[in-house]
């Protein structure tokens, strides 16, 4: 199991690579080297529906592959999924080229990943956000304590809110990690203020649209603000990004990002962004690729780390009392002395 980060850790290592042009030899049309030989580690990544530069989940996962290219002398390549029916087809494009490791991003690819792992037992699969109910020897599910991260975000929101009303704009409730973020957020807020009002809204669509709908995210955030919310937590890919950007257009309102330090990935949200509930995806992906290279690849579930991102421009505006209380909550969660959900 991966070790845990310290609260308020700076942006993860992998995200240092995210602001540069994609590394040479990467991309869906790039020519692959002699994959299948012992000379080079070939790593392919299949995105969930959406782009590789979604400033969220896909991009964070790709940053972990980029780190492996830079530090392990691996070959990295990706395929962007445009339609969920193509999950298996896209995985097999890498499998048929004898790639050593295939990273599949998101809960939606879990079934296809399991099918491919059974069909190609010599390939090691990293399923990001894919909880493993049945353990396969060549599959590691990179999962996270989203309820912990959500709890911290909720506590911060409750301590920052002046109106006593906060909100969450979320992807679909068909995805367990999104539900865990919501439950943790609400529990964390009520841990601070039992009577706080929380407006939580899931996207009504399915996996094909729930995380790629920034217009819905923006309109939902505005509705919450119109109802008095002054802090909005957004957890839903580019849908959530739309919510963050909307909140940033309202003076005096605050927002909290998700998955990565969105100060780095969604600069348009900086006027409101007081932190992000981070899942350190890039380091987790890199760690598992490194283990694959060292013939120490784990099977089953592998926990990546979580934590709050720095406050950046709001560092001086977040009181020492709030920071100290967040640090104590973080310690209690990690020690099992505080339940992140009821």
Helices and strands as residue ranges (DSSP letters): G 13-17, E 42-49, H 57-72, E 75-81, G 84-86, H 87-95, E 101-105, G 107-109, H 110-119, E 124-128, E 139-143, H 146-160, E 165-170, H 176-192, E 197-202, H 214-226, E 231-235, H 237-248, E 254-259, H 262-265, G 267-269, E 273-279, H 281-293, E 300-303, E 306-308, G 312-314, H 320-334
